[in-house]
Amino acid sequence: MTRILIADDHPLVRKGLKDILSSAMGKIEFGEAEDAQQTIAESKKSNWDLIVLDLSMPGKSGLDTLKQIRQINPKSPILVLSMHSESQFALRAIRAGASSYLSKDADIEELLKAINAVLGGGKYISRTLAERIADHLDSNIQKPPHENLSDREYQILCMLASGKKLKDISKAMSLSIKTISICRQHILEKMNAKNNSELTQYSIQNRLIG
């Protein structure tokens, strides 16, 4: 029997995914997690045939959670199903060990296609993401400044640009305000920006935030 762990902090999303997958694939044994800590704990318990992971759960940053799952359970394929568009996090998620990345506005047909590909031992990469990966590997193409940020810095950039305060970012990422403040300074230096307003303007222009 196929065993799938659904990690998402919204009960309706978990139920919807269970209904869709049960209807399309038959009998499945599901596990559920509603935050980063539960997801990591479930990953330690057993080898799942598939982990469907949301990047925006409470407890820890999504990319950090993904990396930790990959360390704990190297063989369990991970499909990231996120509210964030491909342009925001897909490339970083694939680099961190995800087998596929879909935004939550993907249609059911594409979701099932991705899940079947991943369960079959492969990867599912959309055409637009494949082009983005090819561009990233092309050494002749000048990389935008945000590509020089670490995953942690990039996530903080997106939250700063969205108007979140340091204390809110600290809570969301389970990091001290001092750590977030230091990361913010590194981001400003790497982005050659003077303040959060310039970070927001850059992020909007480069479609890093909605």
ChimeraX commands (.cxc) that place a marker at each C-alpha (Angstrom):
marker #1 position 0.00,0.00,0.00 radius 0.5
marker #1 position 1.25,3.48,-0.87 radius 0.5
marker #1 position 2.08,5.56,2.19 radius 0.5
marker #1 position 1.87,9.34,1.85 radius 0.5
marker #1 position 2.61,11.99,4.48 radius 0.5
marker #1 position 0.74,15.26,3.97 radius 0.5
marker #1 position 2.39,18.15,5.80 radius 0.5
marker #1 position 0.29,21.31,5.78 radius 0.5
marker #1 position -0.99,23.53,8.56 radius 0.5
marker #1 position -4.47,23.87,7.05 radius 0.5
marker #1 position -6.85,20.96,7.87 radius 0.5
marker #1 position -9.00,21.64,4.80 radius 0.5
marker #1 position -5.96,21.38,2.53 radius 0.5
marker #1 position -4.96,18.07,4.09 radius 0.5
marker #1 position -8.49,16.70,3.76 radius 0.5
marker #1 position -8.78,17.93,0.18 radius 0.5
marker #1 position -5.53,16.28,-0.82 radius 0.5
marker #1 position -6.54,13.02,0.86 radius 0.5
marker #1 position -9.88,13.02,-0.98 radius 0.5
marker #1 position -8.25,13.78,-4.35 radius 0.5
marker #1 position -5.53,11.16,-4.01 radius 0.5
marker #1 position -7.84,8.46,-2.63 radius 0.5
marker #1 position -10.27,9.00,-5.50 radius 0.5
marker #1 position -7.56,8.92,-8.16 radius 0.5
marker #1 position -5.20,6.28,-6.75 radius 0.5
marker #1 position -7.28,3.95,-4.61 radius 0.5
marker #1 position -6.38,2.87,-1.12 radius 0.5
marker #1 position -3.61,4.92,0.49 radius 0.5
marker #1 position -2.25,5.01,4.01 radius 0.5
marker #1 position -1.98,8.67,4.98 radius 0.5
marker #1 position -0.01,10.41,7.66 radius 0.5
marker #1 position -0.58,14.04,8.60 radius 0.5
marker #1 position 1.49,16.85,10.09 radius 0.5
marker #1 position 0.46,20.42,10.78 radius 0.5
marker #1 position 3.78,22.07,11.60 radius 0.5
marker #1 position 7.51,21.66,11.03 radius 0.5
marker #1 position 8.10,19.78,14.27 radius 0.5
marker #1 position 5.42,17.18,13.53 radius 0.5
marker #1 position 6.68,16.80,9.97 radius 0.5
marker #1 position 10.21,16.10,11.12 radius 0.5
marker #1 position 8.93,13.68,13.80 radius 0.5
marker #1 position 6.85,11.77,11.24 radius 0.5
marker #1 position 9.85,11.62,8.93 radius 0.5
marker #1 position 11.84,9.93,11.68 radius 0.5
marker #1 position 9.17,7.31,12.31 radius 0.5
marker #1 position 9.23,5.62,8.92 radius 0.5
marker #1 position 10.14,5.76,5.27 radius 0.5
marker #1 position 7.23,7.35,3.43 radius 0.5
marker #1 position 6.61,6.59,-0.24 radius 0.5
marker #1 position 5.92,10.30,-0.68 radius 0.5
marker #1 position 5.96,13.44,1.45 radius 0.5
marker #1 position 3.79,16.33,0.27 radius 0.5
marker #1 position 5.27,19.38,1.97 radius 0.5
marker #1 position 4.02,22.93,2.43 radius 0.5
marker #1 position 6.82,25.50,2.82 radius 0.5
marker #1 position 4.84,27.89,5.04 radius 0.5
marker #1 position 4.12,25.95,8.21 radius 0.5
marker #1 position 4.70,27.14,11.79 radius 0.5
marker #1 position 7.84,26.15,13.65 radius 0.5
marker #1 position 10.70,26.46,11.19 radius 0.5
marker #1 position 11.43,27.84,7.74 radius 0.5
marker #1 position 10.18,25.63,4.93 radius 0.5
marker #1 position 13.54,25.16,3.23 radius 0.5
marker #1 position 15.20,24.29,6.54 radius 0.5
marker #1 position 12.47,21.72,7.18 radius 0.5
marker #1 position 12.97,20.27,3.70 radius 0.5
marker #1 position 16.72,19.95,4.23 radius 0.5
marker #1 position 16.25,18.27,7.61 radius 0.5
marker #1 position 13.75,15.78,6.19 radius 0.5
marker #1 position 16.19,14.97,3.41 radius 0.5
marker #1 position 18.95,14.30,5.97 radius 0.5
marker #1 position 16.68,12.10,8.09 radius 0.5
marker #1 position 15.07,10.23,5.23 radius 0.5
marker #1 position 17.21,10.46,2.08 radius 0.5
marker #1 position 15.09,8.03,0.08 radius 0.5
marker #1 position 11.59,9.44,0.66 radius 0.5
marker #1 position 10.66,11.62,-2.33 radius 0.5
marker #1 position 9.35,15.08,-1.45 radius 0.5
marker #1 position 6.83,17.03,-3.48 radius 0.5
marker #1 position 6.62,20.65,-2.38 radius 0.5
marker #1 position 3.09,22.04,-2.72 radius 0.5
marker #1 position 3.28,25.70,-1.86 radius 0.5
marker #1 position 1.32,28.94,-1.91 radius 0.5
marker #1 position 4.47,30.54,-3.34 radius 0.5
marker #1 position 4.94,30.69,-7.10 radius 0.5
marker #1 position 7.73,28.83,-8.88 radius 0.5
marker #1 position 9.65,32.07,-9.35 radius 0.5
marker #1 position 9.90,32.51,-5.59 radius 0.5
marker #1 position 11.08,29.17,-4.19 radius 0.5
marker #1 position 11.05,26.35,-6.75 radius 0.5
marker #1 position 14.71,26.43,-7.74 radius 0.5
marker #1 position 15.87,26.59,-4.13 radius 0.5
marker #1 position 13.50,23.76,-3.15 radius 0.5
marker #1 position 14.83,21.51,-5.92 radius 0.5
marker #1 position 18.40,22.28,-4.86 radius 0.5
marker #1 position 17.46,21.44,-1.26 radius 0.5
marker #1 position 16.28,17.97,-2.30 radius 0.5
marker #1 position 12.66,18.22,-3.48 radius 0.5
marker #1 position 11.65,15.90,-6.32 radius 0.5
marker #1 position 9.02,18.33,-7.56 radius 0.5
marker #1 position 7.61,21.78,-6.87 radius 0.5
marker #1 position 4.06,22.88,-7.56 radius 0.5
marker #1 position 2.18,25.98,-6.49 radius 0.5
marker #1 position -1.21,25.41,-4.91 radius 0.5
marker #1 position -2.98,26.92,-7.88 radius 0.5
marker #1 position -1.85,24.00,-10.07 radius 0.5
marker #1 position -4.73,21.95,-11.46 radius 0.5
marker #1 position -5.53,18.45,-10.22 radius 0.5
marker #1 position -4.32,16.82,-13.44 radius 0.5
marker #1 position -0.85,18.33,-13.05 radius 0.5
marker #1 position -0.75,17.42,-9.35 radius 0.5
marker #1 position -1.51,13.77,-10.12 radius 0.5
marker #1 position 0.99,13.76,-12.96 radius 0.5
marker #1 position 3.68,15.07,-10.62 radius 0.5
marker #1 position 2.81,12.58,-7.87 radius 0.5
marker #1 position 2.86,9.62,-10.24 radius 0.5
marker #1 position 6.23,10.72,-11.63 radius 0.5
marker #1 position 7.73,11.10,-8.16 radius 0.5
marker #1 position 6.27,7.82,-6.87 radius 0.5
marker #1 position 7.81,6.16,-9.93 radius 0.5
marker #1 position 11.25,7.26,-8.80 radius 0.5
marker #1 position 11.56,10.27,-11.07 radius 0.5
marker #1 position 11.20,14.01,-10.83 radius 0.5
marker #1 position 8.53,16.31,-12.13 radius 0.5
marker #1 position 9.73,19.66,-13.41 radius 0.5
marker #1 position 7.47,22.07,-15.26 radius 0.5
marker #1 position 8.65,23.63,-18.51 radius 0.5
marker #1 position 9.07,27.07,-16.93 radius 0.5
marker #1 position 11.06,25.65,-14.04 radius 0.5
marker #1 position 13.24,23.64,-16.46 radius 0.5
marker #1 position 14.05,26.88,-18.29 radius 0.5
marker #1 position 14.88,28.57,-14.99 radius 0.5
marker #1 position 17.22,25.71,-14.04 radius 0.5
marker #1 position 18.92,25.89,-17.45 radius 0.5
marker #1 position 19.43,29.63,-17.04 radius 0.5
marker #1 position 20.86,29.09,-13.57 radius 0.5
marker #1 position 23.40,26.61,-14.93 radius 0.5
marker #1 position 24.44,28.93,-17.77 radius 0.5
marker #1 position 27.59,30.65,-16.56 radius 0.5
marker #1 position 27.26,33.30,-19.27 radius 0.5
marker #1 position 24.06,34.68,-17.76 radius 0.5
marker #1 position 24.57,37.27,-15.04 radius 0.5
marker #1 position 22.79,36.18,-11.88 radius 0.5
marker #1 position 20.50,38.68,-10.13 radius 0.5
marker #1 position 21.67,39.83,-6.66 radius 0.5
marker #1 position 19.12,37.74,-4.74 radius 0.5
marker #1 position 20.69,34.55,-6.14 radius 0.5
marker #1 position 23.76,35.33,-4.03 radius 0.5
marker #1 position 21.75,35.08,-0.80 radius 0.5
marker #1 position 21.73,31.95,1.33 radius 0.5
marker #1 position 18.40,30.14,1.63 radius 0.5
marker #1 position 17.87,31.66,5.09 radius 0.5
marker #1 position 18.69,35.15,3.85 radius 0.5
marker #1 position 16.43,34.73,0.86 radius 0.5
marker #1 position 13.46,33.70,3.00 radius 0.5
marker #1 position 14.06,36.66,5.29 radius 0.5
marker #1 position 14.29,38.96,2.26 radius 0.5
marker #1 position 10.87,37.81,1.05 radius 0.5
marker #1 position 9.34,38.38,4.47 radius 0.5
marker #1 position 10.95,41.79,4.92 radius 0.5
marker #1 position 9.79,42.80,1.46 radius 0.5
marker #1 position 6.27,41.69,2.37 radius 0.5
marker #1 position 6.28,44.12,5.29 radius 0.5
marker #1 position 6.80,41.66,8.14 radius 0.5
marker #1 position 8.49,42.96,11.29 radius 0.5
marker #1 position 11.64,41.41,12.74 radius 0.5
marker #1 position 9.74,39.91,15.68 radius 0.5
marker #1 position 7.25,38.24,13.30 radius 0.5
marker #1 position 10.06,36.82,11.18 radius 0.5
marker #1 position 11.81,35.64,14.33 radius 0.5
marker #1 position 8.69,33.75,15.41 radius 0.5
marker #1 position 8.01,32.29,11.95 radius 0.5
marker #1 position 11.57,30.98,11.54 radius 0.5
marker #1 position 12.20,30.02,15.18 radius 0.5
marker #1 position 15.27,32.24,15.29 radius 0.5
marker #1 position 16.25,35.02,17.68 radius 0.5
marker #1 position 15.54,38.63,16.75 radius 0.5
marker #1 position 19.30,39.25,16.97 radius 0.5
marker #1 position 19.93,36.54,14.34 radius 0.5
marker #1 position 17.26,38.00,12.07 radius 0.5
marker #1 position 18.71,41.48,12.51 radius 0.5
marker #1 position 22.20,40.27,11.58 radius 0.5
marker #1 position 20.81,38.46,8.53 radius 0.5
marker #1 position 18.96,41.63,7.51 radius 0.5
marker #1 position 22.23,43.55,7.57 radius 0.5
marker #1 position 23.91,40.90,5.42 radius 0.5
marker #1 position 20.99,41.05,2.98 radius 0.5
marker #1 position 21.24,44.84,2.67 radius 0.5
marker #1 position 24.97,44.56,1.99 radius 0.5
marker #1 position 24.64,41.79,-0.59 radius 0.5
marker #1 position 21.72,43.53,-2.31 radius 0.5
marker #1 position 23.43,46.94,-2.18 radius 0.5
marker #1 position 20.26,48.30,-0.59 radius 0.5
marker #1 position 19.86,51.00,2.04 radius 0.5
marker #1 position 16.60,49.99,3.69 radius 0.5
marker #1 position 13.56,47.69,3.61 radius 0.5
marker #1 position 11.77,49.92,1.11 radius 0.5
marker #1 position 14.48,49.29,-1.48 radius 0.5
marker #1 position 14.28,45.55,-0.75 radius 0.5
marker #1 position 10.52,45.68,-1.32 radius 0.5
marker #1 position 10.90,47.58,-4.58 radius 0.5
marker #1 position 13.50,45.08,-5.84 radius 0.5
marker #1 position 11.38,42.11,-4.81 radius 0.5
marker #1 position 8.32,43.43,-6.61 radius 0.5
marker #1 position 10.32,44.16,-9.77 radius 0.5
marker #1 position 11.79,40.65,-9.73 radius 0.5
marker #1 position 8.49,38.95,-8.82 radius 0.5
marker #1 position 9.81,37.57,-5.55 radius 0.5
marker #1 position 6.62,38.61,-3.77 radius 0.5
marker #1 position 3.04,38.82,-4.97 radius 0.5
marker link #1:1,2 radius 0.2
marker link #1:2,3 radius 0.2
marker link #1:3,4 radius 0.2
marker link #1:4,5 radius 0.2
marker link #1:5,6 radius 0.2
marker link #1:6,7 radius 0.2
marker link #1:7,8 radius 0.2
marker link #1:8,9 radius 0.2
marker link #1:9,10 radius 0.2
marker link #1:10,11 radius 0.2
marker link #1:11,12 radius 0.2
marker link #1:12,13 radius 0.2
marker link #1:13,14 radius 0.2
marker link #1:14,15 radius 0.2
marker link #1:15,16 radius 0.2
marker link #1:16,17 radius 0.2
marker link #1:17,18 radius 0.2
marker link #1:18,19 radius 0.2
marker link #1:19,20 radius 0.2
marker link #1:20,21 radius 0.2
marker link #1:21,22 radius 0.2
marker link #1:22,23 radius 0.2
marker link #1:23,24 radius 0.2
marker link #1:24,25 radius 0.2
marker link #1:25,26 radius 0.2
marker link #1:26,27 radius 0.2
marker link #1:27,28 radius 0.2
marker link #1:28,29 radius 0.2
marker link #1:29,30 radius 0.2
marker link #1:30,31 radius 0.2
marker link #1:31,32 radius 0.2
marker link #1:32,33 radius 0.2
marker link #1:33,34 radius 0.2
marker link #1:34,35 radius 0.2
marker link #1:35,36 radius 0.2
marker link #1:36,37 radius 0.2
marker link #1:37,38 radius 0.2
marker link #1:38,39 radius 0.2
marker link #1:39,40 radius 0.2
marker link #1:40,41 radius 0.2
marker link #1:41,42 radius 0.2
marker link #1:42,43 radius 0.2
marker link #1:43,44 radius 0.2
marker link #1:44,45 radius 0.2
marker link #1:45,46 radius 0.2
marker link #1:46,47 radius 0.2
marker link #1:47,48 radius 0.2
marker link #1:48,49 radius 0.2
marker link #1:49,50 radius 0.2
marker link #1:50,51 radius 0.2
marker link #1:51,52 radius 0.2
marker link #1:52,53 radius 0.2
marker link #1:53,54 radius 0.2
marker link #1:54,55 radius 0.2
marker link #1:55,56 radius 0.2
marker link #1:56,57 radius 0.2
marker link #1:57,58 radius 0.2
marker link #1:58,59 radius 0.2
marker link #1:59,60 radius 0.2
marker link #1:60,61 radius 0.2
marker link #1:61,62 radius 0.2
marker link #1:62,63 radius 0.2
marker link #1:63,64 radius 0.2
marker link #1:64,65 radius 0.2
marker link #1:65,66 radius 0.2
marker link #1:66,67 radius 0.2
marker link #1:67,68 radius 0.2
marker link #1:68,69 radius 0.2
marker link #1:69,70 radius 0.2
marker link #1:70,71 radius 0.2
marker link #1:71,72 radius 0.2
marker link #1:72,73 radius 0.2
marker link #1:73,74 radius 0.2
marker link #1:74,75 radius 0.2
marker link #1:75,76 radius 0.2
marker link #1:76,77 radius 0.2
marker link #1:77,78 radius 0.2
marker link #1:78,79 radius 0.2
marker link #1:79,80 radius 0.2
marker link #1:80,81 radius 0.2
marker link #1:81,82 radius 0.2
marker link #1:82,83 radius 0.2
marker link #1:83,84 radius 0.2
marker link #1:84,85 radius 0.2
marker link #1:85,86 radius 0.2
marker link #1:86,87 radius 0.2
marker link #1:87,88 radius 0.2
marker link #1:88,89 radius 0.2
marker link #1:89,90 radius 0.2
marker link #1:90,91 radius 0.2
marker link #1:91,92 radius 0.2
marker link #1:92,93 radius 0.2
marker link #1:93,94 radius 0.2
marker link #1:94,95 radius 0.2
marker link #1:95,96 radius 0.2
marker link #1:96,97 radius 0.2
marker link #1:97,98 radius 0.2
marker link #1:98,99 radius 0.2
marker link #1:99,100 radius 0.2
marker link #1:100,101 radius 0.2
marker link #1:101,102 radius 0.2
marker link #1:102,103 radius 0.2
marker link #1:103,104 radius 0.2
marker link #1:104,105 radius 0.2
marker link #1:105,106 radius 0.2
marker link #1:106,107 radius 0.2
marker link #1:107,108 radius 0.2
marker link #1:108,109 radius 0.2
marker link #1:109,110 radius 0.2
marker link #1:110,111 radius 0.2
marker link #1:111,112 radius 0.2
marker link #1:112,113 radius 0.2
marker link #1:113,114 radius 0.2
marker link #1:114,115 radius 0.2
marker link #1:115,116 radius 0.2
marker link #1:116,117 radius 0.2
marker link #1:117,118 radius 0.2
marker link #1:118,119 radius 0.2
marker link #1:119,120 radius 0.2
marker link #1:120,121 radius 0.2
marker link #1:121,122 radius 0.2
marker link #1:122,123 radius 0.2
marker link #1:123,124 radius 0.2
marker link #1:124,125 radius 0.2
marker link #1:125,126 radius 0.2
marker link #1:126,127 radius 0.2
marker link #1:127,128 radius 0.2
marker link #1:128,129 radius 0.2
marker link #1:129,130 radius 0.2
marker link #1:130,131 radius 0.2
marker link #1:131,132 radius 0.2
marker link #1:132,133 radius 0.2
marker link #1:133,134 radius 0.2
marker link #1:134,135 radius 0.2
marker link #1:135,136 radius 0.2
marker link #1:136,137 radius 0.2
marker link #1:137,138 radius 0.2
marker link #1:138,139 radius 0.2
marker link #1:139,140 radius 0.2
marker link #1:140,141 radius 0.2
marker link #1:141,142 radius 0.2
marker link #1:142,143 radius 0.2
marker link #1:143,144 radius 0.2
marker link #1:144,145 radius 0.2
marker link #1:145,146 radius 0.2
marker link #1:146,147 radius 0.2
marker link #1:147,148 radius 0.2
marker link #1:148,149 radius 0.2
marker link #1:149,150 radius 0.2
marker link #1:150,151 radius 0.2
marker link #1:151,152 radius 0.2
marker link #1:152,153 radius 0.2
marker link #1:153,154 radius 0.2
marker link #1:154,155 radius 0.2
marker link #1:155,156 radius 0.2
marker link #1:156,157 radius 0.2
marker link #1:157,158 radius 0.2
marker link #1:158,159 radius 0.2
marker link #1:159,160 radius 0.2
marker link #1:160,161 radius 0.2
marker link #1:161,162 radius 0.2
marker link #1:162,163 radius 0.2
marker link #1:163,164 radius 0.2
marker link #1:164,165 radius 0.2
marker link #1:165,166 radius 0.2
marker link #1:166,167 radius 0.2
marker link #1:167,168 radius 0.2
marker link #1:168,169 radius 0.2
marker link #1:169,170 radius 0.2
marker link #1:170,171 radius 0.2
marker link #1:171,172 radius 0.2
marker link #1:172,173 radius 0.2
marker link #1:173,174 radius 0.2
marker link #1:174,175 radius 0.2
marker link #1:175,176 radius 0.2
marker link #1:176,177 radius 0.2
marker link #1:177,178 radius 0.2
marker link #1:178,179 radius 0.2
marker link #1:179,180 radius 0.2
marker link #1:180,181 radius 0.2
marker link #1:181,182 radius 0.2
marker link #1:182,183 radius 0.2
marker link #1:183,184 radius 0.2
marker link #1:184,185 radius 0.2
marker link #1:185,186 radius 0.2
marker link #1:186,187 radius 0.2
marker link #1:187,188 radius 0.2
marker link #1:188,189 radius 0.2
marker link #1:189,190 radius 0.2
marker link #1:190,191 radius 0.2
marker link #1:191,192 radius 0.2
marker link #1:192,193 radius 0.2
marker link #1:193,194 radius 0.2
marker link #1:194,195 radius 0.2
marker link #1:195,196 radius 0.2
marker link #1:196,197 radius 0.2
marker link #1:197,198 radius 0.2
marker link #1:198,199 radius 0.2
marker link #1:199,200 radius 0.2
marker link #1:200,201 radius 0.2
marker link #1:201,202 radius 0.2
marker link #1:202,203 radius 0.2
marker link #1:203,204 radius 0.2
marker link #1:204,205 radius 0.2
marker link #1:205,206 radius 0.2
marker link #1:206,207 radius 0.2
marker link #1:207,208 radius 0.2
marker link #1:208,209 radius 0.2
marker link #1:209,210 radius 0.2
view
